Amino acid sequence: MVGPLNIQRSPQGQPVIFQAGDSQQGRELGAATADVIFTHAASIAQGQAFYQDVKSRAERLGRNPEQILVLPGAEIYVGDTDEQAREIERLYHHQDHSFELALKEFGRNFGWHDFSQYDLDAPFPQQSLESARSSFFTNAKRIADQAREKGFSLRQAVEFGRQLRPGAFVGTAQTVAAKMAEWFEARALDGFNIYIGHPGQFRRFTQEVVPLLQERGIYRSAYEGTTLRASLGLEIPRFGALEDGCL
Ligand SMILES: Cc1cc2nc3c(=O)[nH]c(=O)nc-3n(C[C@H](O)[C@H](O)[C@H](O)COP(=O)(O)O)c2cc1C
């Protein structure tokens, strides 16, 4: 049978588009097409710079910058004291990033290139960068360039990558909530792409940190709607046909 498609548009208009990419082209693509942009930020200043960059690109492209959300990844560890939280961070980091695992994961930036084929103590295999062309290219190139500049072997590059870089969101529930608020209020982000790899830590975050964020009025106490788009505060995109009054 031939005829018009008799399927209704979803309640959120169209799926929410998440994008990530750090090159100029990646940022331009995000500014033009994304509803939400994943990124990483090592400091408030770095977060602010990315935030301002993609929001102003979006504005230049005629989009409302408020309708593009910037969500950096955040690794969170909650403890009874700030020192204990740092201890938990160290413990889990070493547990979760053994050399064997780190070597496997190292390939991710390079389009899941198999690094186990190389001699660990030979110079870093620069040819692996070819496999990253349609993957996390900006990250992969940074790793490969650094390995060349520092004369790293593959082992040294993996060791360097798996070093603990103490996170910004580690401490008591009060410390973590205050840090999250600080980044949000400094317009370094619109929200967080939270990484919590351990169930006990997830419980601590939801039971101890979230209520403090709610008290501060920067986290919801009830859902705004029934869709992901509504929860993110994103409008339903308007299409030509809708504006003409047709469905
Ligand atoms: C912080 C960050 C998170 C990413 N997350 C994902 C992801 O979840 N899934 C995915 O397929 N690619 C992910 N990517 C890869 C990007 O979508 C993109 O392919 C890659 O970064 C290459 O673009 P670039 O050179 O502009 O960075 C991520 C990239 C970054 C920088």
The ligand as a Gaussian input file, in Angstrom:
#p B3LYP/6-31G(d) Opt

LIG

0 1
 C       34.571000      14.194000      25.717000
 C       34.275000      13.337000      24.548000
 C       33.338000      12.337000      24.687000
 C       33.035000      11.513000      23.624000
 N       32.099000      10.566000      23.769000
 C       31.796000       9.762000      22.744000
 C       30.818000       8.749000      22.884000
 O       30.214000       8.593000      23.951000
 N       30.566000       7.955000      21.824000
 C       31.204000       8.108000      20.622000
 O       30.928000       7.365000      19.679000
 N       32.135000       9.062000      20.468000
 C       32.437000       9.881000      21.484000
 N       33.395000      10.845000      21.323000
 C       34.081000      10.947000      19.999000
 C       33.565000      12.103000      19.173000
 O       32.213000      11.918000      18.858000
 C       34.348000      12.320000      17.898000
 O       34.176000      11.238000      17.036000
 C       35.820000      12.448000      18.129000
 O       36.057000      13.204000      19.266000
 C       36.506000      13.031000      16.876000
 O       36.209000      14.366000      16.719000
 P       37.234000      15.529000      17.109000
 O       38.509000      15.279000      16.357000
 O       36.484000      16.748000      16.678000
 O       37.394000      15.473000      18.604000
 C       33.717000      11.684000      22.381000
 C       34.667000      12.710000      22.251000
 C       34.960000      13.518000      23.299000
 C       36.000000      14.621000      23.118000

